[in-house]
Amino acid sequence: MRFLESSIVRASMLAALLLCSAAVLADDADSLYTRRDTWPETMTATREAFLAAGDIAPYDAGPWFTTGPLEADDFAHTHFPVREIDLQARDGEDRRVWTAQPRWADGQVINLPTADWHSTYLFRTIRAEAPMSLTAFFGSDDGIEVWLNGERILSNNVPRGAAPNQERAVLELGRGDNRLLMKVHNQTGGHAFYFALTDERITTIWNRMTRDFPRETAWFRQTAGAEAHLHWFRNAADPATEVNIVNAALAPLGELGEGFTSELARLKEAETGVNDPQWLALFERAHTTRNEANLLRQVDFVALERAVNDLAATFPEEYGTADVRLERIHETEQAVEQSRQALREAQPGAENALREAARQAIAVQREALLENPLLDFDRLLLVRRGEGRLGLPQNWQGNCSLPRTGYDNEISVMSPV
């Protein structure tokens, strides 16, 4: 009885210690996040604060051990007690159940031997010098279940291909060895998993950054890929990541990115420091320009001129003369070309000029086409259908596969449109 009471006390103390550790890390992350007027300045100031604070207590993630694929009736089928992993275990034919995989690296999708309706188990030990929180990212083909020190922390029975960051869980590590067990259940087809670790403080910082700068952080994460947007905060010397993401942002711009490319070359030649916000400012400007360029792709000035001439000829009284509209179209087209040339030459204010020209082009096109007399109505006849059966085929089906009866339809009039 005394042993049981002391065990409960020790477990309670450990749980309290882990909670306190997590709270301290969250507080540390909040204090490290350094808000500035712009996103580039906030990113670089926060990285300086993070690097100055130093890493959390060290940890060591040991090599993976894996079973082969084990036949499973379903996702819920568990092959052995999750709290009692014996890496020396042997099967009924005296073969080792677990095999070490020292060459498997975190941060990449790793393919596993394929067998339909089988589960593969993966195990590793993570040794922590002190209680800490780490964020783990998972991917799986297909379903996944994860236990930390015998407690289940993740379970998702889903058919899919493995990819980075499909699941996320916080690992609350105690001092010493922590046992991480993962089950990947394969239904049919391919079989694989993904795993990566990062400092929970960085995840908290990134969440704050995403809240304050949602557009820029989405661009950065999409361009950097995987967890590179998180590893960026640990980089104190090499601007290679900055150069790569700027180049990636410039690639879709083509000749419109010539001025930005020249600016990037000047930053490299000047050996600009890795924590200079000019790198990220250039990245942000390139992405903003991409947005304006995408807007302009929606406007075909030649087709718009033809449409205006046709509408004026078909509806001379309702639509009126085309001269005024065509003059506005030509002026807008000229403004667009001038702003593009200014951007190619990296002239001051070129990005603002392109932004204004793109907005003007969209407005001129919208006004000219929506004044089509055929669109002058205030009532729309439509069919309203009950959501129980919408009559929408799957993406591999055609309309011929839909049932012909059983719909809850109603003819309706919507007004005003």
N, C-alpha and C positions, 0 to 999 in steps of 0.2 A: 504494500500500500504506500509506504514511504517512497519507494522507487518510482511508483506511478506518479505520486504528487510532485516529486522532484523533476520528473521528465516533463510534466505539464508546465511547471514553472520555467524550466529551461526553454521549452518551445515558445511559451508566451514572451519570454525575454528576447528570444531570437526574432520573433515576429515584430515586436516593438522596435527592435534595433533596425530591422530592414525598413520598416515604415519611416523611422526617423531618418535613415540614410536617404531614402527616396525623397523625403521632404527637403532635406538639406540640398540635394542635387538640384531639385526644382528651384529652390531659392537661389542657389548659385547661378543657375541658368538665367533666371530673371534679372539678376544683378549684372550678368555679363552682356545681356542684350543692350546695345548702345544705340538708341534712336537718334538719327540725324535728320536733316531736312530732306535728303534725297536717298533713294535706295542704294546707289553705289557707296555713298558716304556711310550709311548705316551698316552695310555689309563689311566694309573694311574696318570700321571702328569696332564692330563686334568681334571680328577675327582678332584684332589686336588685343582686346580684352580677354578673349578665350585663351590665346597663346600665353598671355602674361600670367593668367591664373594657373596654367600648367595642367597636365593630364590628371585624371582621377587615379586612384591607387591602381597599380598595374594588375593585369589579369593575363592568364595564359589559356588559350583554347587548344586543347589537345587534339590529336588526329581523330578522324572519324573511324568508327568501326561499323561494319554493315553485315547484315545477314543477306543471304540470297533471297530471291522472291519466294515467299511462303504461301501456299494455297490458302485462300480465305473465302468463306461462304459469302461474306459481305463486309462492308466497311467496319461494322461494330466488332468483328471477330478479332480478339486479342490472343496472341499465341503464348504469352508467358507473363508472370507477375511483373508489372512495370517497376516496382520498387526493388526488385531483386535481379538486376542484370549481372549475369556471370559471363564475362568475356572469355573464360576458359571452357565454357560448356561445349559438349559434343552431342551430336544427334544419335539416333538409334543405330547408325552404321559407323559410329566412332569418327565422324568427320566434325571438324570445328564448325560451330554455328556462326561465330563472328570472325570477320576478316578485317585487319587494319587496312586503311586507305590513306597512307601518309602523303600521297601526291594530290589529293583532292584539295582544291583551293576555294576559299570562300569568295562570294561575290560573282559567281558564274553558275549557269545552269549545268548540272552534271547528270548525264544520262545513266540510267540503271538498266540491268538486264530485264527484258520485257517478257511478261507472262500475263495473260488475261486472268482477271479475278484472283490476283495474288497481292500480298502486302510485303513491302521491304522495310526493315527496321534499321535505323541509324542511331548511333550512340557516340557521345563524346563527353569528356570531362572538362569543365571550365574552372580553373583554379583562380580564386580571387584573394588578393592580399588583405582586403578589408571588405565589409559589406558595401555593395554598390548596385546601381541599376544600369543595365545595358539594354538597348533596343535591338531586337532581333527581327530581321526581315526574312520571310519564307516564300517559296514558290513550290508548286507540286503538280505532278501529273500522275494520278488524279487527286483523290481526297488526301487530307493531311490531319494528323493528330500529334500533339507535342506534349511531353511531360517534363517538368523540371523538378528534380529531387522527389520524384514519385507523384507530384501533383499535376493534374492535367491543366494546361494553360491555353491550349488552342485545339479546336476540333472543327473541321469543315469537310463534309462529304460532298464533293463537287466534281463533275466531269470537266476537265480542262487540260490544256497544255501548260507545262511549267514555264514561268516567266519571273523576272525579279519583282519583289515587293508585292506579291499577291496577298500576303498576310503580314501582320505586324503584331508583335507581342513584346512586352517589357519583361526582361529577365531580372528578377530580384535575387541577386546572388548573395549568399552568405560567405563568410570568411572560410577559406579552404576549398575543398573540392566540391563542385556542384555537378550533378549528373543530368545531362540533357539527352532525352530519348525522343526520337521522331519516327512516326509510322507514315509511310506513303503507300496508299492503297490504289492499285491500278485496276481499273475496270476493263478497258480494252485499249489496244493500240500502244502508243508510246508510254514510257515510264521514266520520270526524272524528278529532280528536286533542286531547290535553290536555297542558299542560306548566307546571311551576312550579319555582322554585328556592328554597332556604332554606339558611341557615348550618348547616354540618355540626355545629357545636358545639350548636346548639339541638336537633338530632335526637338527639345523644348525651344531652343533658340530659333530653329527653323519655323516652328509653328507660330511663334511671335512675328517672325519676318513675313510669313504668309498672310497673317492677319492684317499687317500694316501695308504690305506691298504685294497684293495678290497677283497682279498682272506680271510684274517683273520676276517674282519667284517662280511662277508657272513657266515663263520663258526659260529661266535659268535651269530649272529641273529638267525640262524637256530636252534642252540642248545638251546639258552635261551628261544625262543618262545615268541609270542605275543609282548608286549612292554617291556618285561623284559630287553632287551638290552638297552632301554632308561632309565628305572628306575634305572639301575645299577649305573648311575652317581650320584644318590642321596644317595647311601648307604655308610655311613661313618664308620660303626663299625662291621657289621656281615659278615663274609666270606662265609656264607652258599651258596650264589649264585655261588661263585667261585668253591666251593666244588662240587656243583651239576653239573655245566657244565663240569668240568674235568671228573667226573664220567660218564657223558653221552658220552663224547668223547672217553673214555676208553672202554666202554661196547662192541663195535663191534670188539675190538682188541683181545679179548679172552686172551690166554696165552701170546701173544706178549705184552700185557699191564701190565704184572706182575711187571716189573721194575718201570713203571710209578706209579702203585698203591702204591708201597713202598715209592716213593718220595712224593706222596700225603699224605700218613700217617705221614711221617716225618714233613711235613709242618703243619699238624694239631696238632701233638704232641708238636711242638715248639711254638704253638699259634702264628703263623705268622700273622702279621698285614694285615688287609683287603686291604690296598693299596700297598702291596708289589708286585712288578711285577712278582715274582716267580709263583704266581697262574696262571696268564694268559700265562706265558712262558711255563708252563707245559701243559696247554690246547692247545697251538699252536703246541708244539712238538707232542702231541698225535694225533692231526688232520693230521699233516704232515706224520706221520707214517701210519695212516690209508690210505692215498693216495698211499704210497708205497706198502702196503699190498694188496690194490685193484689191483695194477699193477701185482703183483705176482700171483693173482688169474687167470690171463689170460694165465699163462704158466703152462702146464702140462708136466713135464719132462719125465714121462713114455710114454705118447702119442707122444711126440716130438721124443724120441729115436726110437719108432716104425716107425714113419713117415720117418725118415732119413734112416733106414734100408730098408724100402720098396722102397723108391726112388732110393737108390743105387742099389738094386736088379733089379728094373724095367728098369732103365736107366743107366746101368753101364758105358757107354761111355760119355753121356751128363752130368750126375750128378757126376760121379767119385766115389772114395772110401768114405766110411762112417767113416773110422777110425778117421780122423782129426776132423770132425764135432762132433762125439760122445765124443771125448776127451774134446772138448770145452764145450759141454753140461754137462758132469760130473763135470768139474771144476766149472762151473757156479752154478750147483746145490749144490755143496759143499760150495761155497761162500755164497749162500743164507742161507743154514742151519746154518753156522757159525755166520752170522749176526743176524739171529733170536735168536740163543742161547745167543749172546752177549746182545741183546736187553732185553731178559727175565731176564738176570742177571744185567741189568742196568750198563753195562760196558761203560767207556768213549768212545765216538765216535761211539757207536753202531748204532745210527740213520743214520749217514752218511754212514756207511758200508751197512746198509740195502738199503739205497737209491741207492748206486752204484751197489749193487747186483741186484736190481730190474731192473735198466736201462740195465745192462749187459744181464739179462735173456731175456728181450724183444728183444734186438738186436740180440742175438744168435738165438732165435726162428724165428724172421723175416728173417734173412739171410738164415737159413736152409730151410724154407718153400717157400720163394719167388724164390729160385733157382730151383724150380720144372721146368723141361724142357717144361711141358705143358703150362707154363705161358710165354714162350719165343715168344712173338708176338708183333707187333707194330701197328696193326690195329684192330679196334673193330667195329663189325656190330651192329647197334642199330636202334631203331625206335624213331624218333623225332615227338612229338605231339604238336599241338597248345594248348595254355593255356586256350582257351575258353571251352574246354571239355577234361579234363585229363583222364576221365575214372576211377576215384577213388571212391569207395563206402564209405558211411558213416560208422561209427564204429559199428553200429548195423546191417549193411547189409552185404551180400555176393556178390561175383562177378556176381551171377546170376541175380541180380537186375539192372545191368548196361545195358544201351541200346546197341544194336549191331551195330548201324549205327550212322552217323553224326560226325565222328572224322576227324580231319585234320591231317593225318599221312604222314610221309615221311621216306623212308628207307635211312639211312645215314651211312657213314664210318668215324670213328674218328681216326685220326692218327697225331702225335704219341699218344699212350694211356696215 
